[in-house]
Amino acid sequence: MATYSNQHWLLSHIRNSFISTDDTGICETVMLSDDMPKHYLRKFQTATTTMDAYRRSQRLQASHQQQRKHPEQRSAPLHQHHMMAPRIADQPLQEVDFLCYPGLDLSDDEDMDMSTHSFDIQMYPEVGAHRFRSNTAQKLEKLDIAKRKAARIKSVNYNEEVQPPDRKDFFQRKALSEPPADKPTISTKTKTTTTLTKSATTTTSTKSSSDDDLSDRGVRSMLTEQLARSPKQTQNRFIEYARFDGTAQVGMPTKRINVYVNMLPEPERNYPLKICVLATAKIIEVIGLVCYKTTLQYTDAVQLKSVQHYALYMTEDNDDMEDFPPLDNREPCSKFGFSHLTLAERRPLAPVTRIDYQLGTKSMTSEEDKVAMADAAVHALQHINLNGDVPDSPLDQVKEYEQRLLNHNDMLEAPMHRTYRLTIIDKRFFKSDVTLAVSGERIEIDQHKNTKFWTNRKPVSTPIDLVAHCEIVEQRQLKAVLRIWLKSNSSSGIATSCTSAPSGSTATLSGSNVGGGFGHSPSSPRHSSGSSSSSPFGLFSSVASIRFKHYDFDTDVHTAEQIRNKLNCILEMRASDIRREFLHQRERKQEKHLAKRPLKL
Amino acid sequence: MEATEDQLILATGGYDHTIKVWQTSTGNCIKTMRFVETSQVNALDRTPDKTRLAACGYQCIRLYDLDSNCTAPVINFDAVQKNVTRLGFQEDGKWMFTAGEDHRVRIWDMISAPPHCSRVFDCQAPVNAACLHPNQVEIAMGSQNGGVYLWDVKSELHEQLVPELEASIQDVAISPDGHYMAAANNKGNCYIWELSISPGQMLSTINPKKMIQAHNRSILRCKFSPDSRLLVTTSGNGSACIWKTGDFSKWRELTIKNYWIWDAAFSADSKLLFTASSDGVARLWKLETKTCEREYTGHSKAITALSFNDETFD
């Protein structure tokens, strides 16, 4: 193969190898801006003037892809038909010869064709310098261990012949103390005491039993005594995480990690806590288990707060914390290959959140964003004060309640990018699986690829400024219907930024068609433009004719609440006019509704 | 009494093939023992000297040493057929009884080494439950075809009753004062008999006392409290009912919604009750207030058996 003479291939290969062997889980974040193969490709392709037709077409394709997709790890040999390109292998190296290696960057269209996919490269920590031992060798060793163990176990044959006991007194009937028929039982132990006390206890017990036949009989249980001595507060607060202890489970994959606990005082802090955790546990659960083990091992050393206050950071084995963001609470711990980690207080706001490769958008919370966010928060607070003048309206009560729900942590975490898997309810009837991504800048809805019957829809991305409100409209025992209200893009104004949203009926996610959307949502606060004149906020008369559409999602109650709180928290902090207008319209609608009622009666 | 607090432990076993030993006051799991990988734990009992824990399940009976750090069994029964549903010890630990779906209840001489079988009783149907009379020689048994048996192991006399046709007996119990025998079936009914014996008699006389429609679904366990004044029935409808044995009226009802309560055990003063349920949590209830005092979490699947041996102070 001629691949080793191609710089583009070599650079891509080095890059991909690094990514695939990285176990920090965040290398993509760090390396995003340093995509050297692409960088060179772009640079030299513009410089090249004499290219044959084949190269030109490749370049076109490549430059087209640059805007679209991050390179994924794919094996080149699948595209060998491309390699028939004319090329001189031993040409002297010139800058203009930085050729695109065919097939390294694939267009999205080929994603549809499952046959082009290669398996993800996976590294197993066990594969180091040693290869796996054969199955037979492992089996033999297991058998050997089992045999040695069995030698210490006494064995009894269940089906053996019956051998009646030799001794006559083997089965001995025990005489039961016959209690007096009219008096309740007294324990045999009381009987051994002197007759005087015996009669005393008997009388007291009879007396008390006449009051309540389940009264105390003077039997003192050790368990009751023990419980009385150890009040419930002494129970470990992190006990719910005890079930993730890998040593307490049988036959489940586990993971051993050494964790430095930063909150401990000086000598203890320098030695890692060795924990064994279920491989399926999420990072937040690992944190819980570490807290549990810490409180067990160092009972009085430290007073720990709730798990939300702590985070796991990458660390060297000399317990120096590295300057990386903490491990994602939602990821399973098996994803990370660290042997040493540090548990420390969560740092205020992670500088980098997460990058969504699916849609090629990144949601980095940069310094400017932080400033903007802070401004928005201040704005929101002022806004709340203004609204506080009308405390009796039910909406304000809801708001107040919501506000109370949003604690400091929620506020910090709300703008972070997060994806959820939900089912979108399309035109009240059809359901399809989608991924909903919520971040401080936008919400994105992307349909899953595996949907069979309906034409695939393009992902919808809506800037957060167009989102008005999020609510749970229907709640059953396990399932809930979540509704996200946003500005209908049919009206003018800011809607231009909503271009990626589907238009027309073919690509309509629920209610994106204005008429249809309102048709099936009787509660939607659509108003004629005339009604806007009654708005007490003269300021918003320009946006008063805004119409709203909504997406409905079917999901479990917990996820629905999570999304609702997160999204509303973002919206509260931004305090956009859209949201205000939406809530205002709705309020008016409710008032109207209430006003109409007595008339009907 | 020489019992120390270390011995005051709760043992639980379930569908996750493990047996866990808990410190009762803190809820911390002290020890996890591996049970057979193909079986749930049907019943647990501690030897009277508190050093060993016996467990039975599908095709297995095992005894574990509680004092050592070893989590492997010390005694293993080979060639066990079908489920072994109950086991228990004579109060001095001289012998152990096991009841199984192979229709047989066996008595095992535990003094001789290795243990050997010294009595067998054939119920002619899978045996779901067995319980030792406080007189230490009579055993009550309940079978899947609805039969309730009382068997004197010494004289090998027995008596059979069928309280309800086409109902499987799920559990049997005899009150610690020897007055009552209870049998609970899969229709949710609990039958109570009065037991009496005169000197020289080999087998207790059984007199029907009462039938309680305790639950609307199958009862899983019934047990008398140490003071014989209470009877608990646990069921697949997520509730445990506590009945007063004075008139067999319902006194308390504990509920764990949507889960099965598989087993229960009283404290020595009959004021607290442990429950084992299918949500994988063992709970300790204060009966007076119906409040849950402690939770024991750690099992990854349903808990089907528990064992607790309390101590009394003099």
Interface residues (C-beta under 8 A of the other chain):
Chain A: K149 A150 R152 I153 K154 S155 V156 N157 Y158 N159 E160 E161 V162 Q163 P164 P165 F170 F171 Q172 R173 K174 A175 L176 P179 P184 T185 S187 K189 D213 L214 D216 R217 V219 R220 S221 M222 L223 T224 E225 Q226 L227 R229 S230 K232 T234 Q235 N236 I239 E240 A242 R243 D245 T247 A248 Q249 V250 G251 M252 L296
Chain B: A3 E5 L8 D16 H17 T18 K20 T24 S25 T26 G27 N28 C29 T32 R34 F35 E37 I61 A72 P73 V74 I75 N76 F77 D78 A79 V80 Q81 E91 K94 W95 R106 W108 D109 A113 P114 P115 H116 C117 S118 R119 V120 P134 N135 Q136 V137 V153 K154 D177 G178 P226 D227 S228 R229 L230 K244 G246 W251 S267 A268 D269 S270 K271 L272 G280 L284 E293 R294 E295 T297 G298 H299 S300 F308 D310 E311 T312 F313 D314
